[in-house]
Amino acid sequence: MQNIYVSDFDGKPAVCFDTGLDPRSFARTKMSQSLIEPGYVVRPDGAKETWKALGVNEVDGFMRVWGTPLHGERLDKILEEEPQAALQAVTFWIRAKLFLGDEDSTLHPGAVFINCADGGDSGNEKGSVFFTPENLSQRCLLFEGLELNRYSCPDLKGMEASAFCASAMLYKILSKSYPYPDNANIFQDMREGIFLPPDFTAPGLNKELCDLIHSALLLPVARKRTSASGTDILGNLLKILMTKEGSIVPVSSLFNQLSESENAKLVKEKRSFSLRQNTSVKARRFVTRNKPVLLGVAIAAAFFIFIGINIARGNSRRPTTAGLTSDTVVSSYYEALSSLDHLYMEACVLGADRGDINIAANLFAISKVRQSYEVNFNSAIIPAKLWQDNGGELPAPNVFGVTDLSILLLSGNENENTVVYRAEYLLWFPSEQLPSNRSDELTLTRHRGNWRITEIKRTLK
């Protein structure tokens, strides 16, 4: 049942907002303020006017706000129609948002009415858009059951929010799928930029349009976003979707026919991208999920690390890379990671990223704590290489470490003070079905006669 709709009121059409509140609750929540909350009607020529409710009445025990309507249909319903109609409505929406500029107006498609029909009087021409009052419409849509908005990110404001919303709607129209299908993690996916690029979900789609949609969907991701502003994205979208004469381009004109070989290549690239993205997300969220466990053993971990450091300081045989060649230092570093020998990893590194060392130290500490408290506990971690040599059967809940290590010299030699290697390998995490496929570029510098790793540049494949 729709709670924002056009109906007859005193023999005349009116736009109605069923709040789902009885008179007492309506008064207690101060919803009467919705009578002064503005909405906006934007005409095709750019003219805009402020809309306000005309009154409140009680229907079946619930309070309903009403006012003058715009002849049109709700945008969320148009999005479910055939692609050309949906494309036309979204194009009108983009044009209206550009006319409004930074004026605050609702983003939810269920709170917007668009007139896509020919004819109509002044203010109701084809292409006119009615943005209903935002707070009032949100209340009604919540009562309607539309709690999740697939088309907007809560972290964005102004024109950036509009560009994101427009691109999410275009993604749905042109690829027939949502950019963020996982309802449980939808906002986390938005913030991390976890979606399939439109190149993969809408094969043959206009390259410039793909790039604009992709740029808009990355606006919530600080480390990935481009320099394009929300206004620029919306303006460029409008140039592609609307001709100079003001008509909407056919959906078919936005696609190029792909050859059989191009389709095959695209399928392969999509599969590879999905694997890399899923592996990266699993690794990152594995750490997030296990934060409570890591925090719970923080004191014990700190104790064991303290003991280990003091033992190492007093030990004349403290780990060192003395006498090792540069390539041996690299291979030894990954062997130490697999065996959780974080002290030896410390000896291999000088100024490089300590992420691997922290992982090894934490897993080592957790293993020792469990060994202290669990009578029947044997080993928390099985080295990945040993597991692989014994058949490598899944599932492998206790496996951690490096397999399939390949080391390649990129530049420099033993007679110089700096060498660069590339190491490619698989890193297995406990409880994860698939490994993280990594490629590291390692810079080694001769320090006091010994080779040490001074920089690690990592790429997830």
Beta strands, then each sheet from edge to edge (+ up, - down):
strand 1: 4-9
strand 2: 12-18
strand 3: 39-42
strand 4: 48-51
strand 5: 55-59
strand 6: 62-67
strand 7: 73-74
strand 8: 112-114
strand 9: 129-131
strand 10: 382-383
strand 11: 399-411
strand 12: 418-428
strand 13: 436-447
strand 14: 450-460
sheet 1: 1+ 2- 6+ 5-
sheet 2: 4+ 3- 9+ 8- 7+
sheet 3: 10+ 11+ 12- 13+ 14-
end
